[in-house]
Amino acid sequence: MMNFDSKVRTCLWFDSEGRKAAEFYVSLLPDSEIESIYRPEPGAPDLVVEFALAGAPYMILNGGPHYKHTPAASISVLTKTQEETDRLWTALTGNGGEESMCAWLIDRFGVSWQIVPERLVELINHDDKAGAARARDAMMRMRKIDIAALETAFSSE
């Protein structure tokens, strides 16, 4: 049943594969689940899929081919480790997904994501402005973020 604790939820427009996307997304992160699926009538295609992704509420509307996804809106995930970063990156770029730059990717459904290690945020916001600039410059040359390479860049003089 839908969680009404959150007044706001993000809606993603899909042509028709929304349920497949939602099932894939909830498999990636803990505290994720399909909450409800609405069909206008029995046997009809899914129209709305409501789900939580790491506790954040989302819904997918299978509204037809009128609108396409754009990188102007993305799902951003903060990761704790390189292993988590690698796992999510591999899953989301697999089966037709595409890598982009600076932690961005587009999954096989056309949705843009940012897979951002917490350590990246710490380093580029560090009080050591020169180190932060070196870490930011290193990040700008990366696709998937490499935490060790960022730390090396931050520490080098």
Secondary structure, DSSP 8 states (H G I E B T S, - for coil): ---TT-S--EEEEESS-HHHHHHHHHTTSSS-EEEEEE-SSTTS---EEEEEETTEEEEEEE--TT----TTSEEEEEESSHHHHHHHHHHHHTTT-EE-STTEEE-TTS-EEEEEEHHHHHHHT-S-HHHHHHHHHHHHT-SS--HHHHHHHHH--
